């Protein structure tokens, strides 16, 4: 027998149903579901908690919280009755038993063959059947009819599919009287393949109660309408989600072409899959939970040999009933649009291996959203995702500007990587962008002093040694009021990728999701995860790089990781040919496999500095483009594209 934990584990996505019940918001970011933490309540602006649909668990990345837990923890923290939730979702049965030696209306007990002592196994075989005629009626009152009409469903058309709870019950069902008084009247039964009652949904017809629907106690959730598939003369069935969408389908297309899963967490039983016709069209809710369920169910049915098609509602329409409401109950117009949806679904059969067509559909959807957002703002087209740094030479090397993703800056020790990054962060902050610097080697004060030195012209050594005079003190105080310091964030405590992700979330919350560019200085100082502690160094670096890439993509930010290489291992021996920049880059731990773009900082040759007279406060740096997914890395002579920039240590400016 399955334990409760095992049942919860098998109920993929149950965590989203619990969050929905609590009214707790979440969203899909990449392939994961994120939201605010149900324990510390942080992350409402920038999600900081991952909700795992496979294990029905959560993990908070807020450093001050960092808790993880399961469904019960969420229920306790969000004020949901956990037991009632599990009963309503069909995970457990209501164990409340009727009093002994009384006849209860609605119950029919199967008598045991042996009148003597029974075993536990025999007790489990006892069945409790519910007589629908005794707990409900086929006659609907005006309030219930009006509710159906408010959903544009004709009560007469669905009269064989719905009933109403009787207002008076005996003790065994006395709670149904309270249900009735609260407005839980509309009863939708579901039967198994043999016609036996499997579940009963009771819908609130007043529309002001949560949850909107309750399950009859003692029964598990079941597919609605599957018992009628034997009458289905077509070779297809349309699967919708929930009892209202099912009734909408019945109203639109009498003939039993529809079935409904009770919730997005439902898992088809083997016998249910076997009875499905050859073609299955999934038309579940157009929300995150529905999309996740669609992918899971489509995969399951496809592996059973079914031909699976996925329908897509138009933008702004969540489900089949909303489609009917869009046309104000006009069945002809609704059916016409439904036929278009089904036609488009047939053009794109579901495959277990993702095709470029599927990728293209996601791209089109994203592009459409951006175009519509731009049009709402009165623009012909949206702003480019790549944004300019404001440094023309750098934007050229960046193939037009910065985009979300993982970037790397590598170079020999002491070449000026940290100074280059700090100067870039200063420049970005001057243009009202936000820079988050993870300094794993230098203190926040060291970095601050460098910027103050740039702004005031006062020697960094003077400030470090604290040998300034009164006039210089006033200059430093005035410089600290510069607005750039409100746009530069320094973190010196993060040592793991998890720490870095937590701080990214905190910073995005602090800046209200404004533009953020993150810099990690540097890669080799990040601690590997536990599973890689004893692994080869390169494997550790690959794992860290991959996870940093996930952070960049998940939170839609450019993330630069700084890496150190050998001093002179791959320089060209004859001084005429190019150094082996690819090999030099690999010295940073094979991070190039995770990168969108990578740049190597080198010392310029005398020829490259021809005509330039270097002052003692200037540092010339050659920036070599080693990898880019956005453009070419080599010119027509097959040499690496590069730029020589000069970092002015008096003011922190980068000049090409």
C-alpha positions in Angstrom: 0.0 0.0 0.0 1.3 3.4 -0.9 2.3 5.7 2.0 1.1 9.3 2.1 4.5 10.5 1.1 4.5 8.2 -1.9 1.1 9.4 -3.0 2.3 13.0 -2.8 5.4 12.1 -4.8 3.3 10.6 -7.5 1.1 13.6 -7.8 3.2 15.7 -10.1 2.6 19.4 -9.7 0.4 19.1 -6.6 2.5 22.0 -5.1 1.0 24.4 -7.6 -2.5 23.4 -6.6 -1.7 24.1 -3.0 -0.2 27.5 -3.9 -3.3 28.3 -6.0 -5.5 27.4 -3.0 -3.5 29.7 -0.8 -3.6 32.5 -3.4 0.2 32.5 -3.5 1.6 33.7 -6.8 4.3 32.0 -8.8 5.6 32.0 -12.4 7.6 29.8 -14.8 11.1 31.1 -15.4 12.9 28.9 -17.9 12.1 25.3 -16.9 11.5 26.0 -13.3 8.6 27.5 -11.2 9.6 30.4 -8.9 7.8 32.6 -6.5 8.1 34.3 -3.1 9.1 32.2 -0.1 6.0 30.9 1.8 8.1 31.0 5.0 10.0 34.3 5.1 7.5 35.9 2.6 10.5 37.6 0.7 10.7 37.6 -3.1 7.3 39.1 -4.1 9.0 41.3 -6.7 11.8 39.0 -7.7 11.0 35.3 -7.1 13.5 33.8 -4.7 12.0 30.3 -4.1 12.0 27.3 -6.4 9.0 25.0 -6.4 9.8 21.5 -7.5 6.8 19.9 -9.3 8.4 16.4 -9.3 9.0 16.2 -5.5 6.3 18.7 -4.5 8.9 20.6 -2.4 10.4 24.1 -2.3 13.7 25.7 -1.6 14.2 29.4 -0.7 17.4 31.1 -1.9 17.1 34.1 0.4 20.4 33.9 2.4 18.7 35.1 5.6 16.1 32.3 5.2 17.3 29.4 3.1 14.6 27.0 4.2 13.4 24.1 2.2 10.3 21.9 2.8 7.3 20.2 1.5 3.6 20.7 1.1 2.8 20.6 4.8 5.2 23.4 5.5 3.6 25.5 2.8 0.1 24.8 4.2 1.1 25.7 7.7 2.8 29.0 6.7 0.0 30.1 4.3 -2.9 29.1 6.5 -4.3 26.2 4.4 -6.0 23.2 6.1 -3.5 20.6 4.9 -5.8 17.6 5.6 -8.8 19.2 3.9 -6.6 20.0 0.9 -5.4 16.4 0.6 -9.0 15.2 0.9 -10.2 17.6 -1.8 -7.4 16.6 -4.1 -8.2 12.9 -3.6 -4.8 12.1 -2.0 -6.4 10.8 1.2 -9.9 9.7 2.2 -12.0 11.3 4.9 -11.7 8.7 7.7 -14.8 10.0 9.6 -17.0 6.9 10.1 -20.7 6.8 10.6 -22.1 5.7 14.0 -22.7 2.0 14.5 -26.0 0.1 14.3 -27.8 2.8 12.4 -29.2 2.8 8.9 -27.8 5.8 6.9 -29.5 7.2 3.9 -27.2 7.1 0.9 -25.0 4.2 2.0 -25.2 0.6 0.7 -22.7 -1.7 2.4 -21.6 -4.9 0.7 -22.1 -7.7 3.2 -19.1 -9.9 4.0 -19.5 -13.6 3.2 -18.0 -14.5 6.6 -20.1 -13.2 9.5 -17.4 -13.9 11.9 -14.2 -12.0 12.6 -12.7 -10.3 9.5 -9.1 -9.6 8.7 -7.7 -6.1 7.9 -7.4 -7.2 4.3 -11.1 -8.1 4.2 -12.1 -4.9 5.8 -10.3 -2.9 3.0 -12.3 -4.8 0.4 -15.6 -3.3 1.7 -17.0 -0.8 -0.6 -19.0 2.3 0.2 -21.4 3.3 -2.5 -23.2 6.6 -2.7 -26.7 6.7 -4.0 -26.8 9.9 -6.0 -30.6 9.9 -5.9 -30.5 10.2 -2.2 -28.0 13.0 -1.9 -28.9 15.0 -5.0 -31.7 15.7 -7.4 -31.9 16.2 -11.2 -34.1 19.3 -10.7 -32.0 22.5 -10.4 -33.2 25.5 -8.6 -33.1 29.0 -10.2 -29.9 30.0 -8.5 -28.1 26.9 -9.9 -29.6 27.4 -13.3 -28.6 31.1 -13.3 -25.0 30.1 -12.4 -24.8 27.9 -15.4 -26.3 30.6 -17.6 -23.8 33.1 -16.2 -21.1 30.8 -17.6 -23.0 30.7 -20.9 -24.0 27.1 -20.5 -27.7 26.1 -21.2 -28.9 24.1 -18.2 -31.3 22.1 -20.5 -28.4 20.9 -22.7 -26.4 19.5 -19.8 -29.3 18.2 -17.8 -28.0 14.6 -18.1 -24.6 15.6 -16.8 -25.3 17.7 -13.7 -27.4 17.5 -10.6 -28.1 19.6 -7.5 -27.3 18.8 -3.9 -30.4 18.0 -1.8 -30.9 20.7 0.9 -31.8 18.1 3.6 -29.6 15.1 4.5 -29.4 12.6 7.2 -26.5 12.5 9.7 -24.1 10.7 7.5 -24.2 13.6 5.0 -25.3 16.4 7.3 -22.3 18.5 6.1 -24.0 18.7 2.7 -26.7 20.9 4.3 -24.0 23.4 5.2 -22.5 23.1 1.7 -26.0 23.9 0.3 -26.4 26.9 2.5 -23.0 28.2 1.5 -23.9 27.9 -2.2 -22.2 24.6 -3.0 -25.1 23.2 -5.0 -24.0 22.2 -8.5 -23.1 18.6 -8.4 -21.1 17.0 -11.3 -20.5 13.2 -10.9 -17.8 11.2 -12.6 -18.0 7.4 -13.3 -15.5 4.8 -14.2 -15.5 2.7 -17.3 -18.1 0.3 -15.8 -20.4 3.1 -14.8 -19.6 3.0 -11.1 -19.5 6.4 -9.3 -15.9 7.4 -8.8 -16.0 11.1 -7.7 -18.4 13.9 -7.1 -17.5 17.6 -7.7 -19.7 20.2 -5.9 -19.5 23.6 -7.4 -20.2 26.9 -5.6 -22.9 28.8 -7.5 -22.6 32.1 -5.6 -19.1 32.7 -7.0 -17.7 34.3 -3.9 -16.3 31.3 -2.1 -12.9 29.7 -2.0 -12.3 27.0 -2.9 -14.8 27.3 -5.8 -15.3 23.6 -5.9 -15.3 20.8 -3.3 -15.0 17.0 -3.6 -17.5 14.8 -1.9 -15.7 13.3 1.1 -14.6 9.7 0.8 -14.1 9.7 -2.9 -11.0 10.3 -5.0 -10.8 12.6 -8.0 -11.5 11.0 -11.3 -11.8 11.8 -15.0 -15.1 13.3 -15.9 -16.9 11.8 -18.9 -14.6 8.8 -19.5 -17.5 6.4 -19.0 -19.2 7.9 -22.1 -16.3 7.2 -24.5 -17.8 3.9 -25.5 -20.5 6.0 -27.3 -18.0 8.2 -29.0 -18.1 7.3 -32.7 -15.1 9.6 -33.5 -11.5 8.5 -33.5 -10.5 11.4 -31.2 -11.2 12.9 -27.8 -10.6 16.4 -26.5 -9.2 16.6 -23.0 -10.0 19.7 -21.0 -9.4 20.7 -17.4 -12.1 20.9 -14.8 -15.8 20.3 -14.6 -16.9 23.7 -16.1 -14.8 23.2 -19.2 -16.3 19.7 -19.5 -19.8 21.1 -19.3 -18.9 23.8 -21.8 -17.6 21.1 -24.2 -20.9 19.1 -23.8 -22.9 22.2 -24.4 -20.9 23.1 -27.6 -20.7 19.6 -29.0 -23.2 17.0 -27.9 -21.8 13.6 -28.7 -19.3 13.0 -25.9 -16.2 14.2 -27.6 -14.9 15.7 -24.4 -13.4 14.4 -21.2 -12.0 16.4 -18.3 -9.1 15.8 -15.9 -10.2 17.0 -12.4 -7.0 19.0 -11.9 -3.6 19.7 -13.5 -2.0 17.2 -11.1 -4.1 14.2 -12.3 -2.2 11.1 -13.6 -4.0 8.8 -16.0 -4.5 5.2 -14.9 -3.4 2.4 -17.2 -7.0 1.3 -17.9 -8.0 4.9 -18.7 -5.2 5.3 -21.2 -6.2 2.1 -22.9 -9.8 3.2 -23.5 -8.8 6.5 -25.0 -9.3 6.7 -28.8 -6.3 6.8 -31.2 -6.1 10.6 -31.3 -6.0 12.7 -28.2 -6.2 16.5 -28.3 -5.0 18.3 -25.1 -6.8 21.6 -24.5 -5.9 22.3 -20.9 -5.8 25.6 -19.1 -3.6 28.3 -20.6 -1.7 28.9 -17.4 1.6 27.7 -16.0 0.0 24.7 -14.2 -1.9 23.8 -17.3 1.1 24.0 -19.6 3.2 21.9 -17.3 0.4 19.3 -17.1 0.0 19.4 -20.9 3.6 18.5 -21.4 3.6 15.7 -18.8 0.3 14.1 -20.0 1.3 14.4 -23.7 4.6 12.6 -23.0 2.8 9.9 -21.0 0.1 9.3 -23.7 2.6 9.4 -26.6 4.7 6.7 -24.9 1.5 4.6 -24.8 1.2 4.9 -28.6 -1.4 7.6 -28.8 -1.3 10.3 -31.4 -1.2 13.5 -29.3 -2.0 17.0 -30.4 -1.8 20.2 -28.3 -4.4 22.9 -28.7 -3.5 26.5 -28.0 -6.1 29.1 -26.8 -5.8 32.6 -28.2 -4.0 35.2 -26.2 -5.8 36.2 -23.1 -8.1 33.2 -23.0 -7.5 30.7 -20.2 -9.9 27.9 -20.9 -12.8 26.6 -23.0 -15.4 28.4 -21.0 -13.6 31.7 -21.4 -13.6 31.1 -25.1 -17.4 30.7 -25.0 -17.6 33.8 -22.8 -15.5 35.7 -25.3 -18.3 35.2 -27.9 -21.0 35.9 -25.2 -22.4 32.4 -25.5 -22.7 32.3 -29.3 -22.1 28.6 -30.0 -21.6 29.1 -33.8 -18.8 31.6 -33.3 -17.2 29.7 -30.5 -17.3 26.4 -32.5 -15.7 28.2 -35.5 -12.8 29.4 -33.4 -12.6 26.0 -31.7 -12.3 24.4 -35.1 -9.4 26.7 -35.9 -7.7 25.7 -32.7 -8.1 22.0 -33.4 -6.9 22.5 -37.0 -3.7 24.3 -35.8 -3.2 21.5 -33.3 -3.4 18.8 -36.0 -0.7 20.7 -38.0 1.7 20.2 -35.1 1.5 16.7 -33.7 3.3 16.3 -30.4 6.7 14.5 -30.5 8.8 13.1 -27.7 11.8 14.7 -29.3 11.5 18.5 -29.5 11.4 19.8 -33.0 12.4 23.2 -34.2 8.8 23.8 -34.9 8.1 23.7 -31.2 11.0 26.1 -30.5 9.6 28.4 -33.2 6.2 28.5 -31.6 7.7 29.6 -28.3 9.8 32.2 -30.1 6.7 33.6 -32.0 4.7 33.8 -28.7 7.5 35.7 -27.1 7.9 38.1 -30.0 4.2 38.7 -30.2 4.1 39.6 -26.5 7.0 42.1 -27.0 5.4 43.7 -30.1 2.0 44.1 -28.3 3.8 45.6 -25.3 5.6 48.1 -27.5 2.3 49.0 -29.3 0.6 49.7 -26.0 3.4 52.2 -25.4 2.8 53.8 -28.8 6.0 52.4 -30.3 6.2 50.7 -33.7 8.7 48.1 -32.4 10.2 47.1 -29.0 13.5 48.3 -27.7 16.4 45.9 -28.5 17.1 43.3 -25.8 20.8 44.1 -26.3 21.6 47.4 -24.5 24.6 49.6 -25.1 27.4 50.1 -22.6 28.0 53.5 -24.0 31.6 52.6 -24.8 31.6 52.3 -28.6 34.7 50.0 -28.9 33.2 47.7 -26.2 29.7 47.6 -27.8 31.4 46.6 -31.1 33.2 43.7 -29.4 29.9 42.8 -27.7 28.2 42.5 -31.1 25.9 45.4 -30.4 25.7 45.5 -26.6 24.9 43.4 -23.6 22.4 40.6 -23.5 21.3 38.1 -20.9 23.7 35.2 -20.5 27.1 34.2 -19.2 30.2 36.2 -20.2 33.8 35.6 -19.3 36.8 37.9 -19.0 40.1 35.9 -18.7 43.7 36.9 -18.5 47.0 36.4 -16.9 47.4 37.4 -13.2 48.0 41.2 -12.5 47.0 42.2 -16.0 44.3 44.4 -14.7 41.1 42.3 -14.9 39.6 43.6 -11.6 40.5 47.3 -12.5 38.9 46.8 -16.0 35.7 45.4 -14.5 35.5 48.1 -11.8 36.0 50.8 -14.5 33.3 49.2 -16.6 30.9 49.0 -13.5 31.6 52.7 -12.8 30.8 53.6 -16.4 27.6 51.5 -16.4 26.5 53.1 -13.1 27.1 56.6 -14.5 24.5 55.7 -17.1 22.0 54.6 -14.4 22.5 50.9 -14.8 23.0 48.8 -11.7 26.2 46.8 -11.2 26.5 44.0 -8.7 30.2 43.0 -8.0 31.0 39.7 -6.2 34.4 40.4 -4.9 35.8 37.1 -3.7 39.4 38.5 -3.2 39.3 42.3 -2.5 37.3 43.9 0.2 34.4 46.3 -0.5 36.5 49.1 1.0 39.4 48.4 -1.4 37.0 48.7 -4.3 35.4 51.9 -2.9 38.7 53.5 -2.4 39.7 52.9 -6.0 36.5 54.5 -7.3 36.9 57.5 -4.8 40.5 57.9 -6.1 39.1 58.0 -9.7 36.5 60.6 -8.8 38.7 62.9 -6.7 42.2 62.4 -8.3 43.5 61.7 -4.8 46.1 58.9 -4.8 44.6 55.6 -3.8 47.7 54.9 -1.6 47.0 58.1 0.3 43.4 57.0 1.1 44.6 53.5 1.9 47.3 54.8 4.3 44.9 57.4 5.7 47.3 60.3 5.1 44.9 62.8 3.7 44.4 66.4 4.8 41.3 68.3 5.6 40.7 69.6 2.1 41.1 66.1 0.7 38.7 64.7 3.3 36.0 67.2 2.2 36.6 66.2 -1.5 36.2 62.5 -0.6 33.0 63.2 1.4 31.6 65.2 -1.5 32.5 62.4 -4.0 30.7 59.8 -1.9 27.5 61.7 -2.6 27.9 60.8 -6.3 24.8 59.0 -7.6 26.9 56.1 -9.0 27.3 54.7 -5.5 23.5 54.0 -5.4 24.0 51.9 -8.5 27.0 49.8 -7.5 26.5 46.9 -5.1 29.4 45.0 -3.6 29.2 41.5 -2.1 32.2 40.0 -0.4 30.6 37.2 1.5 29.2 34.9 -1.2 31.4 31.8 -1.8 29.1 29.4 -3.5 26.9 29.5 -6.6 23.8 29.3 -4.3 25.1 32.3 -2.4 25.5 34.2 -5.6 22.0 33.4 -6.8 20.5 34.5 -3.4 22.3 37.8 -3.7 21.2 38.3 -7.3 17.6 37.8 -6.1 18.0 40.3 -3.2 19.6 42.9 -5.4 16.8 42.6 -8.1 14.3 43.1 -5.3 16.2 46.1 -4.0 16.3 47.8 -7.4 12.7 46.7 -8.3 13.8 44.6 -11.2 15.6 47.5 -13.0 18.5 46.6 -15.3 21.3 44.7 -13.5 24.7 43.5 -14.7 26.6 41.1 -12.4 30.4 40.5 -12.1 32.0 37.6 -10.3 35.7 38.2 -9.4 36.8 35.6 -9.7 35.9 32.0 -10.9 38.6 30.1 -9.2 37.5 31.4 -5.8 34.0 30.0 -6.0 33.6 26.8 -3.8 32.4 23.7 -5.7 29.2 22.0 -4.7 29.5 19.0 -2.4 29.1 16.4 -5.2 32.1 17.9 -7.0 34.4 18.4 -4.0 36.6 15.4 -4.9 36.3 15.8 -8.6 38.8 17.0 -11.2 39.4 20.8 -11.2 38.0 21.2 -14.7 34.8 19.3 -13.8 34.4 21.7 -10.8 34.8 24.7 -13.0 32.4 23.3 -15.6 29.7 22.7 -13.0 30.2 26.2 -11.5 30.0 27.8 -15.0 26.9 25.9 -16.0 25.1 27.0 -12.8 26.2 30.6 -13.3 24.8 30.4 -16.8 21.5 29.2 -15.4 21.4 32.2 -13.0 22.0 34.6 -15.9 19.2 33.1 -18.0 16.8 32.6 -15.1 17.0 36.2 -14.0 17.5 37.7 -17.4 20.8 39.4 -16.6 24.3 39.7 -18.2 26.7 37.9 -15.8 30.4 38.3 -16.2 32.8 35.9 -14.6 36.5 36.8 -14.3 39.0 34.1 -14.6 42.8 33.8 -14.3 45.1 31.8 -16.6 48.8 30.9 -16.7 51.2 33.7 -17.1 52.9 33.0 -20.4 52.2 29.5 -21.3 50.7 30.0 -24.7 52.3 33.1 -26.1 53.6 32.7 -29.7 57.3 31.8 -29.7 58.2 33.6 -32.9 56.3 36.8 -31.8 54.9 37.0 -35.4 52.0 34.7 -35.1 49.0 35.1 -32.8 49.1 33.6 -29.3 46.9 30.6 -28.9 44.0 32.4 -27.2 41.7 29.4 -27.3 44.2 27.3 -25.4 44.8 30.2 -23.0 41.1 30.5 -22.4 40.8 26.8 -21.6 43.2 27.3 -18.8 40.3 29.0 -17.0 38.6 25.6 -16.6 36.8 24.8 -19.9 34.2 27.5 -19.2 33.8 28.3 -22.8 31.2 25.6 -23.2 28.8 27.5 -21.0 29.5 31.0 -22.4 27.6 33.3 -24.7 30.8 35.4 -25.1 34.4 35.3 -23.9 37.1 37.9 -23.9 40.8 37.6 -23.1 42.8 40.5 -21.7 46.3 40.6 -23.0 49.3 43.1 -23.2 49.3 45.0 -26.5 52.3 44.7 -28.7 54.5 47.7 -29.6 53.0 47.7 -33.1 49.5 47.8 -31.7 50.5 50.8 -29.5 52.3 52.5 -32.4 52.0 56.3 -32.0 50.7 56.1 -28.5 52.8 57.5 -25.6 51.9 55.9 -22.4 51.7 58.0 -19.3 52.5 56.5 -15.9 48.8 56.5 -14.8 47.6 54.7 -17.9 47.2 51.0 -18.5 46.9 49.8 -22.1 44.8 46.6 -22.4 44.3 44.4 -25.4 40.7 43.0 -25.4 40.6 39.9 -27.6 37.3 38.4 -28.7 37.7 34.6 -28.2 34.1 33.3 -28.3 30.8 34.8 -29.3 27.4 33.3 -30.1 26.3 36.6 -31.4 28.9 37.2 -34.1 32.3 36.3 -35.6 35.4 36.1 -33.5 37.9 36.4 -36.4 38.4 38.9 -39.1 39.0 38.4 -42.9 42.6 37.5 -42.1 41.5 34.8 -39.7 42.9 36.7 -36.8 41.0 37.3 -33.6 39.0 40.5 -33.5 40.4 42.7 -30.8 40.5 46.3 -29.5 43.2 48.1 -27.5 41.8 50.2 -24.7 43.5 52.5 -22.2 42.4 52.5 -18.6 43.1 55.9 -17.1 43.9 55.3 -13.4 43.4 59.0 -12.6 39.7 59.0 -13.5 38.8 55.3 -14.2 37.8 56.0 -17.8 38.3 53.4 -20.6 39.3 55.0 -23.9 40.0 53.3 -27.2 
